[in-house]
């Protein structure tokens, strides 16, 4: 934090002024809160039957916990697949061969520029729309064999030539493509952040390209990448909530589409409870990111002091807090 | 129907009006949310470095809550919660009021990320700058306004660019909050039983539309970052 150097230790006048600002700001915040409470009251939103459902174990067992399980399940599967995707394409972009480097770059840049929702829609609607046409063509058999033997792992079904992709697979597909591309950039930046001399020393002692990559560059890059990867996992976990749009039964869908119709339309209350769950989950993961960042940059020094707390600024794209770009 | 019909752009161009209307709604949302989130982010960053503890706590609390909540939840709470349930409407026309709630929700969410980017920019300003500003007698708000923030902004143009690109892509989520934009139009077309063969051209067209929106934004911020970089 930089607050310490931005202002002097307050003198008597500054202290008086700060006290006035404190009072005014507190009144403003309290006023906002009071306005909210009053408005909730005017609309009868404090009624017990709207809040009570969240105190019952049954509601948690039947709606919220299964939703949480689906959210965490999609996030876990997507994280693993996205990390594999990211490692392959990130290393691919650093390849010496243009016919590997260029396609990897195009794919990564394309999926980074696409909204996640469009990718989820692509996986959810497109196979269903085009598969009947393919089934009639000469590729019909190939389509059936592919779906039966490979895509069925992800729950994809084929029925009389029409392919149905379950919401889970569509959500995971979107998350893997988008976050995998982000991981690819993290991997690329992480490997580039390793000092050049390391690779040169590797070649000098006779290692090949694969040896330099696997034994010299990657092990050092992983420690730099860790905080950025964990920060991206928070983004991924938040993004599973987009699944509500295609009715994947995750936490948000359970809270907004299943509970309110049964309990006097208690949308606000459900939103507040579920929001608290998301915040707690993400804060726990962020804690981990901060801890990892502190651990991984312990031994480095800067040349000139900046307004930061000291320690080297993280490599571009490597900070757990600085470069998070939202639900991207 | 044969395979070549799958690439027939006829149905796509028959509905080009609806798709362009959707993109126009997306651009309207992104443009206003961009301006508002910049304002909200700057205010939040100033709060978080201010000398008054209450303001600092308010800024930190807001950023921590909003940054850790999924955007879908934020937008649905704005439209279903604040607008429908609490009746806090902007106008009697439902299209207008959902538009403004989508703008507010998206800028409130993006603002938290702008604030964090700016704060990391403040951290790159050399200590001597702040000390010099204090020693010539500038107050906190003067030194922030005239010395620290201008340099901080120049340092974070590239990260701000990625925040804005993420924001443009995030406009698609507004479809969950009853705001009708390009994804809503797309879903309507896909749900039409008559729209059988146009699915691939539709996806290609919408993807191209987003590339047209996102890539120039990226190049613009890259160019701006290079142009305004602080030489140290």
Contacts between the chains, C-beta under 8 A, distances in Angstrom:
chain1	res1	chain2	res2	distance
A	1	B	49	7.7
A	2	B	49	6.0
A	2	B	119	7.9
A	2	B	122	5.2
A	2	B	123	5.7
A	2	B	125	7.9
A	2	B	130	7.8
A	3	B	49	5.1
A	3	B	50	7.7
A	3	B	51	7.4
A	3	B	56	7.2
A	5	B	127	5.6
A	5	B	130	4.7
A	5	B	131	6.7
A	6	B	49	5.6
A	6	B	51	7.7
A	6	B	130	5.6
A	6	B	140	6.1
A	6	B	143	6.6
A	6	B	144	6.7
A	6	B	148	6.7
A	7	B	51	4.6
A	7	B	134	7.3
A	7	B	139	8.0
A	7	B	140	4.2
A	7	B	143	7.8
A	8	B	134	5.8
A	10	B	51	6.7
A	14	B	51	7.6
A	18	B	51	6.1
A	18	B	52	5.3
A	21	B	52	5.0
A	21	B	54	7.8
A	21	B	55	7.2
A	22	B	52	5.5
A	22	B	53	7.4
A	22	B	54	4.9
A	25	B	52	6.7
A	25	B	54	4.9
A	25	B	55	5.5
A	25	B	58	6.9
A	26	B	54	5.6
A	29	B	54	7.6
A	29	B	58	6.1
A	39	B	86	5.2
A	39	B	87	8.0
A	39	B	88	7.1
A	40	B	86	6.9
A	43	B	85	6.5
A	43	B	86	5.6
A	43	B	87	6.4
A	45	B	85	6.8
A	45	B	86	7.2
A	110	B	211	7.7
A	113	B	165	7.6
A	113	B	169	7.8
A	113	B	210	6.4
A	113	B	211	5.6
A	113	B	214	4.4
A	113	B	215	6.3
A	113	B	218	7.8
A	114	B	169	7.4
A	114	B	207	6.2
A	114	B	210	6.1
A	115	B	169	4.0
A	115	B	170	7.4
A	115	B	171	7.8
A	115	B	172	4.2
A	115	B	183	7.8
A	115	B	210	6.1
A	116	B	169	7.1
A	116	B	172	7.7
A	117	B	172	4.2
A	117	B	173	6.3
A	117	B	175	7.3
A	117	B	183	5.8
A	118	B	172	6.5
A	118	B	183	7.0
A	118	B	186	8.0
A	118	B	203	7.4
A	118	B	206	6.2
A	118	B	207	6.7
A	118	B	210	6.9
A	121	B	183	7.1
A	121	B	186	6.9
A	121	B	187	7.3
A	121	B	190	7.6
A	121	B	203	7.8
A	122	B	203	5.7
A	125	B	190	5.1
A	125	B	199	6.8
A	126	B	199	5.5
A	126	B	200	7.1
A	126	B	203	6.2
A	129	B	190	7.0
A	129	B	196	6.9
A	129	B	199	3.9
A	130	B	6	5.6
A	130	B	199	5.9
A	130	B	200	6.5
A	133	B	1	5.2
A	133	B	2	7.5
A	133	B	3	6.6
A	133	B	5	6.8
A	133	B	6	5.8
A	133	B	197	7.1
A	134	B	3	7.0
A	136	B	1	7.1
A	136	B	2	7.8
A	137	B	2	6.6
A	137	B	3	4.7
A	139	B	3	7.4
A	234	B	68	7.5
A	238	B	68	7.5
A	238	B	69	7.5
A	238	B	70	4.3
A	238	B	71	7.3
A	239	B	70	7.1
A	240	B	70	7.8
A	241	B	70	3.5
A	241	B	71	7.6
A	241	B	72	4.2
A	241	B	73	6.0
A	242	B	70	7.7
A	242	B	72	5.6
A	242	B	173	6.3
A	242	B	176	7.9
A	244	B	72	5.9
A	244	B	76	7.8
A	244	B	176	6.4
A	245	B	72	7.5
A	245	B	173	7.8
A	245	B	175	6.7
A	245	B	176	5.2
A	252	B	70	6.8
A	252	B	72	6.0
A	252	B	73	5.9
A	252	B	76	7.6
A	256	B	76	6.1
A	256	B	80	7.3
A	265	B	85	7.6
A	267	B	80	5.0
A	267	B	81	5.6
A	267	B	84	7.6
A	267	B	85	5.6
A	268	B	77	7.5
A	268	B	81	4.6
A	268	B	85	5.3
A	268	B	86	7.3
A	271	B	73	6.4
A	271	B	76	7.0
A	271	B	77	4.6
A	271	B	80	7.8
A	271	B	81	5.5
A	274	B	73	6.7
A	275	B	65	8.0
A	275	B	69	5.3
A	275	B	73	5.7
A	275	B	77	7.5
A	278	B	68	6.4
A	278	B	69	5.7
A	278	B	70	6.0
A	278	B	73	6.7
A	279	B	64	7.6
A	279	B	65	6.2
A	279	B	68	4.5
A	279	B	69	6.2
A	282	B	67	8.0
A	282	B	68	3.8
A	283	B	64	7.2
A	283	B	68	5.9
A	286	B	68	7.3
A	304	B	126	6.7
A	304	B	232	8.0
A	305	B	126	7.4
A	305	B	127	5.6
A	306	B	123	6.4
A	306	B	124	5.6
A	306	B	125	6.9
A	306	B	126	5.6
A	306	B	127	6.7
A	307	B	122	6.0
A	307	B	123	5.1
A	307	B	124	7.0
A	307	B	125	5.0
A	307	B	126	7.0
A	307	B	127	5.6
A	307	B	130	6.6
A	308	B	123	3.9
A	308	B	124	7.2
A	309	B	123	7.8
A	313	B	123	7.6
A	313	B	124	6.9
A	319	B	120	6.7
A	321	B	116	6.2
A	321	B	120	6.9
A	322	B	116	6.9
A	322	B	117	6.8
A	322	B	120	3.5
A	322	B	159	6.8
A	323	B	117	7.5
A	323	B	120	7.7
A	323	B	159	5.4
A	323	B	162	7.2
A	324	B	67	7.5
A	324	B	113	6.6
A	324	B	116	6.8
A	325	B	113	6.5
A	325	B	159	7.6
A	325	B	162	4.5
A	325	B	163	5.3
A	325	B	165	7.4
A	325	B	166	4.3
A	326	B	71	7.5
A	326	B	109	7.2
A	326	B	110	6.4
A	326	B	113	4.9
A	326	B	163	6.2
A	326	B	166	3.9
A	326	B	167	6.7
A	326	B	170	6.3
A	327	B	70	6.8
A	327	B	71	4.5
A	327	B	109	7.8
A	327	B	166	6.8
A	327	B	170	5.5
A	327	B	173	7.2
A	328	B	162	7.6
A	328	B	165	7.3
A	328	B	166	3.6
A	328	B	169	6.1
A	328	B	170	7.3
